[in-house]
Amino acid sequence: MVDAVVVIDCGSEQVKAGLAGQDAPQVVFPSQVGRRRAPGTSDGVVVVGEQARAMAAGTGQVSQPLLDGKVVHWDDYIKLYRHALLPWPDAAASGGVLMVQHRDRISEQGRCRIVVARQQGAARVAVVDAAVAAAAAVGRTTALVVDIGAAGTRVSAVHRGRPVGPVARSAIGGRDITNHLLHRLTQRGYTFTGRAERGLVQVIKERLCFVALDYDDARKRAEDTSAIEETCELPDGRVASVGVERFACPDRLFRPEDWGLEVPGLPAMVQQVVDAADSGIRADLFAGVVLTGGTALLPGLSERLAKELRALSRGAPVEVVTPTEPGHRAWSGASILAAAGAVPWNL
């Protein structure tokens, strides 16, 4: 019998953890660490996850150890891992810990791997590339993985279960879309102050925003009719009316230059990665595009991406796969690989 392995995917917004062999993580919590001084003492109280998020609305200090995928507070980053391991100390001590990391960040996380292995009692530690894991989650060993997370977007190629070629990166992700929607709603006269109220903009984005198959056509319809205008009742009772912003804000993913942003859009990122791949696998990459990350849930995103890629594929078939629960796909793929014994143990 193979000892259970703890799988941890620590991202900029969320930490996902659970035992290998499961379809979804059993523990998901915000990637936040909070501190407050205990009443009547000089001692500080440290909390992690949901408790830290709740503290953000009060007077405590809240740290986000990862920003844009990069570790900025190492001590707090380690606290996230300790918290993730709490439910399964025996599994970590007997089976080990498998960490999910983006390939362009793996070497940076070496220090944390050693800490987990030596201080947290893990029997062994392995790291799996997030793109390889996302491809495995949909049963593919060759794929073009488009990961649109909160902090940004990554496009990378996987061939025969291994990462190949460069990683194309952009700072445009779910958080950028939310911030731009906040800006546009402020121009409409709505006011969102404080962290909690700004969170309402996230609600509006998730309920109303979509990616237009044809941006110019959608823009014309928005100008000529009120068909695109929608309202959203917020948890505080207010009603927000949203029109062209519904599709204009997500369009930054595809045409950032139209918004004065000097970063590549999704089609250009895909083109960069495919052009760098061996010519013999380019058709396979276009035929196996895997969308992952929470922002992949935007309605219309997969259809728009497929349309854009058909213009680049030179006749090669294009298939875009959007898995269920795309925000958890890398974790689920890592769970599959660990359960199958298909990971190299490093420490």
N, C-alpha and C positions, 0 to 999 in steps of 0.2 A: 504493500500500500504506500502510495506517494504522500508525503506529508503535505498539508495544506500550505498554500503560498498566499501571502497578502499582496494585493495589487493596489498601488497608489498612483493616482494621476493628480498632481498638484499644479493647478493652473493659476492664472492671474486673478480670476474671479471666484473659482470654486476648487475645493479638494474633493476628489471622489476616491473612495476606498472600499475594499471588500475582498472576499476570498476568491481565488481563481476557480474557474468552473461555473461561476454564476453568470447570468445573462446581463445583469446590471449591478452597479455598485450598491452595497448595503448602507453606506454612509456617504452623505453629501453635505458639505458645510462651506460657508463663505471663507475665502482665503484672507481672513482678518484676525489680528491679534489686538486685544484691548487691555488697557491698564487704568486702574484707578486706585486712589489711596484709601485704605481701610479707615473708617471713622474712628477718630480718637487714637490713631497709631501713626507711626511713620512708615509702616509697611505698605507695600503696594500689592494689589490684587491683579493677577494676570488671567485673562479669559480668552478663549479661542472660539472662532466660528460664529454661531448664532448669538451667543452672549456678547461677543465683540460687536456684532452688527447692531444689537440693541443698544449697546453703550454709545454708539456713534450719535444717537439722538440726544444723549445727555452730556455730561461734563467730562467724561473720560477721554483718554487719548487712544486713538485707534490707528494701528499700523497695517498697511497692505504690503506684505513682504515682497511681492512680485509686482512690478510695473512693466507693462508691455513685454511680458515674458521674461524679464530679467530680474534676478534676485537683487534687491536693494537693501534688505535687512536680513543678514544671515541668521542671527540668533532667533528672530521671529520665524523665519522660514523653517528652521529646525523644529520650532514649537508646533508648526502645522503638521509635520510628520509625526511627532510624538503623539499629538492628539488623534491623528488618523489611525495609529497603531493601538490605541487604548483597548478597543474591543477584542483584539486578537494577539495578545502577547505570546501565548503558547505557539500559535501558528508561525509567528515571526521567528521564534526561537528554534523551531524544529524544521519548518519548511523554507523560510526565508521571505524576502521582500522583493517584489518586482516593481520598478519605478518606470513610469511613462514619461518620456522627455522628448522635446523637439530636438531634431538632430543638430541644429545650429546652437543648441544650448547644453548638449550633453556633457561636453568637457568642463563647462562652467560649474556643473552640479557635482563634480567629483568629490568636493569637500563634504557635501551633505551625505553622499553615499557612504563615505567612511564613518561619519558620525552615526548614521543609522545602524551600520553594521557593528561598530565597536561599542557604542554607548547604549543602544536600544536593545541589544541582545539578539539581533537578527543572525540566524545561522549562516545566511549567505545573502548576497544582494546582486541583482541584475538590473540592467537598464534596457528598455526596448524603445525604439524610435516610434514616435507618435503616428507618423504616416504609415509605417509598416503595420502597426496595430490597427489603425483605421481600415486599411485594406483587408486585413485578416477578418475583421468584424463582418464583412460582406462576402467572405469566402474567396477573396482574390489575393494572388501573390504578385501580380503585375497590375499597377494602377497609377493613375495620376491623382494625387490627393490634394483637394482644395479645402484647406482648413480656415474657416472664417470665424474667429473667436472674438471675444470682447476686446482684446487689446490690439488686434491686427489680423492680417491675412497671410497665410503661407501656402505656397504651391510647391509640391515636391513629387518626384517620381520614385516608384518602387518597382523593382524587377526581380522576379523569382524570390520574393520575400526579403529583399535587401534594398536599402535606400541607394539611389544612384543619382549622379549629377548634382547640380547646384540647387539651393533652395531660394525661390523668389519670395521676397517679403514686401509687405506694405503695412503702413501704420493705420490703414483704414479698416475698421472692424465694427463690431456691434456698438462699442462705446462711442466711436466717432459719429455713427449714425444717430445715436441717441442725443449726443451733444448738439448736432446740427438741427435736429428736430426741436430741441429746447430753444435754440436761437430763433428758429422760424416761428415757433409759437409765441415767443416773447414779442416778436415783431407784430404778431396779431393782437397783442394786448393782454395775453395771459401772463400771470406772474407765478413763478415757482421759486421759492426761497428755501434754503436749508437742504440738507441731504435727503430728508424724508420726502419733501415735496418734489425734489428733482427725480426721485424714484417713480413719481407718477408719470413722468415723461416716458419712462421705460414701459409702463403699462400701455400708454397710448401707442407706442411703437409696435408692441407685440400684438395689439388688437387690430390696428388699422393699417399699418404700413405693408407695402407689397412692392415687388419689382415688376416694372412694366415691360412687356415683351417688346414694345416699340415706344421708346420714350417720347419721341416727337408727336406720335399719334395720341398718346395719353395726354400730353400737354395741351394739344389742340382741343381734345374733348373736355378737358378741365376748364379751358377758357370759354368754350362755346356752350357748355351745359353745366348743370349742377349734379350730374350723375356720380361724379367721383367724391363729392362732398359727403362726409360722414361725421356723425357725432359719437362721442364716447363719454359715458358717465363715469366720473372718477370716484375712487373710494371716499373722498371727502364730500361728495354730493355735487360738485361742480360738473358742468357739461362742456366738453371741449369740442369745437368744430374744426375739422381738419380736411383740407382739400388737396391741392397739388403737392403739399408736403408728404402725402402718403407714399408717393412713388419717387418724388424728387430727392428726398434724403437718402434712400437706399441706392439711388443711381450713382452715388459717389463711388460705389464699388466698381462700377464699369467705366465711367467716364470722369475720373477725378480731375482731369485737365479742364473740364468745363466749369469747375468750381475753383479754379486757380491753385490746385494742389499739384505739386511736382512729384508725384508718385505714380507708379504704373497701375493701370486698371487690371481687372481680372483677365481679359483676353491677352494683354501684353505679358502678364506674368506667366500664363500658360504657354504662350509662344516661346518665351525665354527658356523655360524648362524643357519643352519638347525639342527645341532646336539643339539644346545641349546634349540630348540623349542620343544613343546609338540609333542610326537610321533604321535598323532592323526592328526596333520596338516602338517606333513612333505611332504606328497605326494601333498597336495594342494599348498605348496610353490614351489615345483619343477614344478608344472603345471601352475604357474602364476608368472614367472620371468619377471619383468618389467625393461627395460633399460631406464635410463634417464641421463641427463647431455649432454653437447655439444659434448663430445668425443664419445658418443654412435652413432654418425653419421659415424664413421669409417666403410667403407665397409668391410664386412666379420666378423664384431665383434659378431653379434648375432648368426651367424652360428657356429663360433668357440666356443662361450660360451655354446651353446646348446650341441655341441659335447662333450665338457669337462664335462658338468653336467650329461649327460647320463651315463658316466662312474662312477658317484657317486650316482646316484638316486636309485640303486638297483632295476631296472626294472620299477620304477614309470615313467609315461609319463613326458616329459619335453617340456615346451613351453616357448619360449623367445619372449617377445613383445617389439618391438622398435616403440614407438609412433612417429608420425610426429612431427617435431619441438621438439625433446627431451629436448633441453635446456630450453624450456618454460613449460614443463609438470607439474612441481610442482606448478607453478603459475596457470596454467589452472585448475588443480585439486582443488586448494584452491578457485578459482573463482566459481567452481561448488558447492563446499561445502557451501560457504558463501551464494550463491543465494538460496540454498535449506534450509537455516537456520540450517545447521548441524554442527555449530561450538560453542564451549563453550566460552562465553564472560568472560574475566578475570577481566577487570578494567572498 
